[in-house]
Amino acid sequence: MSKFNLAMLAISVAALSACGGGTSESRDDPPAARGAIIYGTLAGHASQAQIDAGTAASGLQPLSGKAKCEVDVRYVYYMTRDPHGQPATASAGVLVPTGSDAACTGSRPVLLYAHGTATQRSYNLADVTNNREASLMMAMYAAQGFIVIAPNYLGYERSSLGYHPYLNAEAQAVDMVDGLRAGMAHLKAESSTKPSDKLLISGYSQGGHVALATHKIIERDYGSEFKVTASAPMSGPYNLVGFGDAVVNVQPNAGATLFSVLQLTSYQKSYGNIYGSPSEAYQAPFDAVAETLLPTDTPIADLMAAGKLPADPTFTKLFGTGGLLKDSFKSSYASSNFRKALQTNTLLGVSTRRPIALCGGKADPTVFYDLNTSVAAADLKARGMPLMGAYDLENLSTLPAGVAGQTVYYGFQQAKAAAGSSVQAQYHGALVPPFCNALARGFFQQVLAAGL
């Protein structure tokens, strides 16, 4: 199997149509309902040949398989609520299988997908030409007969919110539910391919946390509207407080300076008590810009060159001279409101009635497997939740028996070897995602075939 290069998965589809502006409600009128569609359109189309050309060139095809379906790329702009319950807008990509194959016709299962951490404000999962995660979702799921509804999240793309509620479990689940509502309504009104009543939930990295939170909150609050069939969170920071303790006190994870900006801004805007002013948390000169820094379409390298982020390509310089945060923030962390916010958004103790599988790689330098996937799996198992698998790409014995597990395990080892000296840099963002998605799709197909 050749080295995975997801950037090569770009598929030539029609350019996304320009979309209109925000809402125009009068201040005297009630806000539009959650999930109400402001704008929805067919934005592009990918043929089977185009999809297969992309997966063949990238090396993904042994995992994805050849496309069974063509894919309509749809875009939906909808109403949701911010962490304070105020009206806000967000958008989603909706990838829809079409064609004559039996896998592409009739009512199709819906995958509600939560994306990983993005620093780009314009991040858009309807842009399958330029967005690697969108092209992966198209090849792995939509081209195999799943409808994919993938919210871009509040604070991204054309959202009206000026920040992103990063790792705010309740707020992100609300956004996901509203994106699901809008996507389903758009399909029922505009698409020849219709959604079935089978709802699957997945997401990667940040999206793994969002996926587990969304599974929990749909069953808790929206059970009369949606029935979860199964979920497969991948490489998520489920144990935020334990993970945070390690990052602050032991070893910053790869990407820590970026994640910290997003997280501190999210919790300050959501809860209002993380600090009195940014200078209480951030070192100068970062304190002057941190609250409005991310997400942005300015390249991260340019932000570092301009002195707006620490000049550290590993993104691990949290403390000390030239670090992002003050040492006083570290010394007060144990009793801080920031740590309390991490505890609030930790997803241990989640109860689920429907089957769940987790996936990740034990050597992950970005979201530590042992502190997150392992801990979450042990917690679910100890409380008798329907955990069907905790897949570790580094451990064949944890993977499905037979050819499926062996294909994933040995393919992953080969992909790591091909990455050479850059394996650590590529591990979380490029190497793990296709293999965990292959396992997640297999798990979903197994659940659907068994009628669970």
Buried (B, 14 or more C-beta within 10 A) or exposed (E): BBBBBBEBBBBEBEEBEEBEEEBEEEEEEEBBEBBBBBBBBBBBBBBBEBBBBBBBBBBBBBBBBBBBBBBBBBBBBBBBBBBEEEBBBBBBBBBBBBBEBEBBBEEBBBBBBBBBBBBBBBBBBBBBBEBBBBBBBBBBBBBBBBBBBBBBBBBBBBBBBEBBBBBBBBBBBBBBBBBBBBBBBBBEEBBEBEBEEBBBBBBBBBBBBBBBBBBBBBBEBBEEEBBBBBBBBBBBBBBBBBBBBBBBEEEBBBBBBBBBBBBBBBBBBBBEEBBEEBBEBBBEEBBBBBBEBBBBEBEBEEBBEEEBBBEBEBBBBBBEEEBBBBEEBBEBBEEBBBBBBBEBBBBBEBEBEBBBBBBBBBBBBBBBBBBBBBBBBEBBEEEEBBBBBBBBBBEBEBBBEEEBBEBBBEBBBBBBEBBEEEBBBBBBBBBBBBBBBBBBBBBBBBBBEEEE
